[in-house]
Amino acid sequence: MRFEILRLDDVSGTPVDSTVVDAASVNRIVQQAAAIGQRLWIRPADATAS
């Protein structure tokens, strides 16, 4: 399964950028974001997302 991870602006909470990763990469990205206090929005990726 693939997930879209959106990095959110610290002030407004709006998406700044996004990436699509496989399930195995989600934990690593979440751990890195938690270490620096970065806000993320994670959702299942559309079949057409790349």
Helices and strands as residue ranges (DSSP letters): E 2-8, E 15-22, H 23-36, E 39-44
